[in-house]
Amino acid sequence: MRRLLLAWLLALPAHAADTLYLYNWNNYISDRTVARFEAQCGCRVVQDYYSDNEEMLAKLAAGATGYDLIVPTGNAVEALVRSGQLRPLDKARLANLGNIKPEFMGTAFDPGNRYSVPYAYTVTLVGYNRQRIEALDLPTDTWALIFEPRHLEKIRGRVTVLDSQRELMAAAMLYLGHAINDTDEAKWKQARDLILRAKPYWAAFNASSYIKELTVGNIWVAHGYSNDMFQARQDARAAGRPFEIAYATPKEGAVLALDSMVLHRTGRHPELAHRFIDFMLAGENSAELTNLIGSGNPNRAAMAHIAPEIADNRAVFPDAATFGRLQMLRDLDRRSRRVLNRIWTEIKLR
């Protein structure tokens, strides 16, 4: 059916079928959702993909244009607003905006939601092979699992951490009792030293293949994203592995990454982009992404459509106490970015 619809749309003259250009994370919308929107609006959705906010920002800085909608994380939204790249929202066109839970509105990166509408979120946490880790009697509710040598000596070479300066430094800062957006260089150096002490025990800095490594049992502990851990669990079950992938939010706190829909100034179809945003704000459409990849969902109307196994998972939908310990990364000024880049280089080279 979808192929027939696309063939029909492609055969239409240019003026009869608008095209929405969406710049998104890979695998961050269900094909069925896209097909339903295309059928509803009589349009086409063309997607381009990125795997990291920095990659997306760099491409736009290099002159990429024509994207109607982008789905960046909060600190990247902040950078796009600061550089004047976004088009303000026309909230009169967003009838379903009230579906968003209040705690996800009015964030520090976009007070008043002038430019952004929450789409989905992840929590950066610890995923682990339940059978292996429980047999070793290791704690799973703390960042100590990836930073303390007394734990790491039991799982040497079986641990990966994200190859991301902001995420790994955030985990270290949280374990040390600091806020993730604290830019005090002395505290960053404490975090650097903590990381360097643990680094010899790790198998790799890995932001791309840790799902597979967990799934096949090569890695027993991974620092990563909640939706990736969900995928690893599903893949291990489907493959009939003799172990379960579990995941937990450390008691010291964790990073909450809220991805939002924003309109780029160079987009040619702002009206169509608003239609897409409002379409995605409908509960059934929003829930489809969570059911597909296990992402957190800021849409209260979606909850009735989310599979119970996911809706009841506290790592995906934190309780109030856990939510209070989550922090969002903010964009850095130029000076802080230079300092952090220098520290990160030192971490990777030593």
Secondary structure, 3 states (H helix, E strand, C coil): CHHHHHHHHHHCCCCCCCEEEEEEECCCCCHHHHHHHHHHHCCEEEEEEECCHHHHHHHHHCCCCCCCEECCEHHHHHHHHHCCCEECCCHHHCCCHHHECHHHCCCCCCHHHCCEEEEEEEEEEEEEEHHHHHHCCCCCCCCHHHHCHHHHCCCCCCEEECCCHHHHHHHHHHHCCCCCCCCCHHHHHHHHHHHHHHHHHCCEECCCCHHHHHHHCCCCEEEEEHHHHHHHHHHHHHCCCCCCEEEECCCCCEEEEEEEEEEECCCCCHHHHHHHHHHHHCHHHHHHHHHHHCCECCEHHHHHHCCHHHHCCCCCCCCHHHHCCEECCCCCCHHHHHHHHHHHHHHHHC
